[in-house]
Amino acid sequence: MAVLAMTPEVRELRMRVRDLMDRLVYPNEARLEREDDETEALVKELRAQVRAAGLWAPHIGPEAGGSGRGFVAYAFLNELIGRSAWAPLVFGCQAPDAGNAEILNSFGTPDQRRRWLAPLVAGDVRSFFSMTEPEVSGSDPTGLRTTAVRDGDDWVIDGHKWFSSGAEGAAFGIVMAVTDPDAEPHRRMSQIIVPATTPGVEIVRAIPVLGHRGRGWSTHCEVRYTGVRVPVANTVGEPGDGFRIAQKRLGPGRIHHVMRWLGQMQRAFELMCAYALERQAFGGPLAAKQTVQSWVADSAAEIQACRLLTLDAAARIDQGDEARVEISAVKFYAARVLHDVIDRAVQVHGALGLTDQSPLARMYVDARAARLYDGPDEVHRMVVSRRVLRAFEQGEVWDFAEGGPRGGSGRLKASPPEGGFPGAAGTPG
Ligand SMILES: Cc1cc2nc3c(=O)[nH]c(=O)nc-3n(C[C@H](O)[C@H](O)[C@H](O)COP(=O)(O)OP(=O)(O)OC[C@H]3O[C@@H](n4cnc5c(N)ncnc54)[C@H](O)[C@@H]3O)c2cc1C
């Protein structure tokens, strides 16, 4: 486990973030939730105050226009920002722009950084990430069908995507397309920057998700690309680098999501505890019922486990590690805890928990999607188990302290002591 201390600097930043959440975000949540013209104006106004406070774009470093100080510091701030679905937009660190900024910062050419990264981090434009397709499994992107065919100095892109979050009103997308169908599966794809106004880009519709259509940033769009011509200079990295870069993007993107979920869990937990103490039934508060006490205890333990897993993964990323196992482990584990904690909080609130008088209903809807986006639970479990079992197949063990395989001691294969291990069948009872 990496070192997880909160520095005095981060502690002070958290106080300032908390203050902005109290003053700017919570009192305006109902207005932000309306998603109308007034909302857009309000977001602009609130963003100006976050910028003035020096807390803008905390996911990325000052060299790219943000106020970031690495992943661990961001985890501590983002668990506060994540408490409201709207706060990431107000602080300039919303998905998918944060992940796209990460790609352009790490792999963009100087020209790409100037044209796309700078206005993105400044909050002047939004972007989308266009990978998933309705016709084939998004869990196994080697089967994606969208193509980009080279014609002189251009790519010509044809394909059909969906769940391109935030595409409505975005300035550009990063599109995953097959550029070399004959290459080995993980070298077939490239990531290409596509300005949204390019002829042939059609936002077919914003897909309602659990009944919510969204607007602008909060949409999940179906997009068609028909003969879309963009310069080869819009390729991010080299042609064929699409998967490698997707891994680089999705790793940080996933941990950013989990940090936000930490905020959602803690908010639901606080609502649950406060209401359980207040609401009376059968001669006393709900908090006096053992079932509710178990929910409180289980939630407290699970939330802290998620925090520690997240901070550990963040610390490893700060040290230059890809933290693939740690990120996958916390992605599926935290998605379940997020769901369970919100579900318990809804249950404690009774019918009230499903109404617009509580933030829980909206949180619950968002939590369901968490088990799917950026890879479903099952795929992340596969990543973790594959890596761990590979170590054992090679005669090694999984070293949790180091987060990787370590040469086995040989004891694993030792024959049992005479009479079997203690506790096995035959133990005197
Ligand atoms: C709210 C939301 C926002 C999204 N935003 C974006 C975005 O901005 N850009 C983008 O490109 N995509 C986005 N997605 C798409 C998301 O990444 C995909 O839905 C996800 O990768 C799964 O792909 P799929 O939907 O095609 O499901 P499939 O790949 O068809 O999988 C269906 C189910 O099969 C099961 N499964 C798959 N593989 C395995 C396995 N190995 N073992 C056991 N079971 C398995 C899982 O239960 C999975 O849920 C978003 C999705 C949601 C819900």
The ligand as a MOL file (V3000), in Angstrom:
LIG
                    3D

  0  0  0     0  0            999 V3000
M  V30 BEGIN CTAB
M  V30 COUNTS 53 58 0 0 0
M  V30 BEGIN ATOM
M  V30 1 C -24.1250 6.4480 -19.0660 0
M  V30 2 C -23.1380 5.8730 -20.0370 0
M  V30 3 C -22.1870 6.7120 -20.6130 0
M  V30 4 C -21.2930 6.2060 -21.5680 0
M  V30 5 N -20.3960 7.0580 -22.1720 0
M  V30 6 C -19.6080 6.6130 -23.1780 0
M  V30 7 C -18.7690 7.5210 -23.9110 0
M  V30 8 O -18.7180 8.7240 -23.6120 0
M  V30 9 N -18.0700 7.0470 -24.9830 0
M  V30 10 C -18.1290 5.7310 -25.3450 0
M  V30 11 O -17.4660 5.3630 -26.3130 0
M  V30 12 N -18.8900 4.8430 -24.6480 0
M  V30 13 C -19.6440 5.2450 -23.5850 0
M  V30 14 N -20.4620 4.3690 -22.9100 0
M  V30 15 C -20.5350 2.9790 -23.3420 0
M  V30 16 C -19.8650 1.9930 -22.3780 0
M  V30 17 O -18.4880 2.1930 -22.3280 0
M  V30 18 C -20.2730 0.5960 -22.8510 0
M  V30 19 O -21.6630 0.4620 -22.5930 0
M  V30 20 C -19.5030 -0.5130 -22.1710 0
M  V30 21 O -18.1570 -0.5280 -22.5900 0
M  V30 22 C -20.1280 -1.8860 -22.4690 0
M  V30 23 O -20.2810 -2.0880 -23.8350 0
M  V30 24 P -21.7000 -2.5510 -24.4210 0
M  V30 25 O -22.7410 -1.6400 -23.9260 0
M  V30 26 O -21.5480 -2.7170 -25.8980 0
M  V30 27 O -21.9970 -3.9650 -23.7530 0
M  V30 28 P -21.4580 -5.3850 -24.2540 0
M  V30 29 O -19.9900 -5.3180 -24.5340 0
M  V30 30 O -22.3400 -5.8790 -25.3060 0
M  V30 31 O -21.6400 -6.2370 -22.9320 0
M  V30 32 C -22.9510 -6.5900 -22.4250 0
M  V30 33 C -22.7670 -7.3140 -21.1220 0
M  V30 34 O -22.0420 -8.4970 -21.3560 0
M  V30 35 C -21.3680 -8.8740 -20.1830 0
M  V30 36 N -19.9550 -9.1490 -20.4960 0
M  V30 37 C -19.1540 -8.5660 -21.4030 0
M  V30 38 N -17.9240 -9.0870 -21.3560 0
M  V30 39 C -17.9310 -10.0480 -20.4100 0
M  V30 40 C -16.9600 -10.9420 -19.8820 0
M  V30 41 N -15.7060 -10.9550 -20.3420 0
M  V30 42 N -17.3340 -11.7670 -18.8910 0
M  V30 43 C -18.6150 -11.7800 -18.4130 0
M  V30 44 N -19.5730 -10.9490 -18.8670 0
M  V30 45 C -19.2340 -10.1000 -19.8580 0
M  V30 46 C -21.4670 -7.7020 -19.1990 0
M  V30 47 O -22.4340 -8.0010 -18.2130 0
M  V30 48 C -21.9390 -6.5610 -20.0810 0
M  V30 49 O -22.7130 -5.6120 -19.3520 0
M  V30 50 C -21.3400 4.8380 -21.9200 0
M  V30 51 C -22.2890 3.9970 -21.3070 0
M  V30 52 C -23.1630 4.5000 -20.3810 0
M  V30 53 C -24.1800 3.5770 -19.7580 0
M  V30 END ATOM
M  V30 BEGIN BOND
M  V30 1 1 1 2
M  V30 2 1 2 3
M  V30 3 2 2 52
M  V30 4 2 3 4
M  V30 5 1 4 5
M  V30 6 1 4 50
M  V30 7 2 5 6
M  V30 8 1 6 7
M  V30 9 1 6 13
M  V30 10 2 7 8
M  V30 11 1 7 9
M  V30 12 1 9 10
M  V30 13 2 10 11
M  V30 14 1 10 12
M  V30 15 2 12 13
M  V30 16 1 13 14
M  V30 17 1 14 15
M  V30 18 1 14 50
M  V30 19 1 15 16
M  V30 20 1 16 17
M  V30 21 1 16 18
M  V30 22 1 18 19
M  V30 23 1 18 20
M  V30 24 1 20 21
M  V30 25 1 20 22
M  V30 26 1 22 23
M  V30 27 1 23 24
M  V30 28 2 24 25
M  V30 29 1 24 26
M  V30 30 1 24 27
M  V30 31 1 27 28
M  V30 32 2 28 29
M  V30 33 1 28 30
M  V30 34 1 28 31
M  V30 35 1 31 32
M  V30 36 1 32 33
M  V30 37 1 33 34
M  V30 38 1 33 48
M  V30 39 1 34 35
M  V30 40 1 35 36
M  V30 41 1 35 46
M  V30 42 1 36 37
M  V30 43 1 36 45
M  V30 44 2 37 38
M  V30 45 1 38 39
M  V30 46 1 39 40
M  V30 47 2 39 45
M  V30 48 1 40 41
M  V30 49 2 40 42
M  V30 50 1 42 43
M  V30 51 2 43 44
M  V30 52 1 44 45
M  V30 53 1 46 47
M  V30 54 1 46 48
M  V30 55 1 48 49
M  V30 56 2 50 51
M  V30 57 1 51 52
M  V30 58 1 52 53
M  V30 END BOND
M  V30 END CTAB
M  END
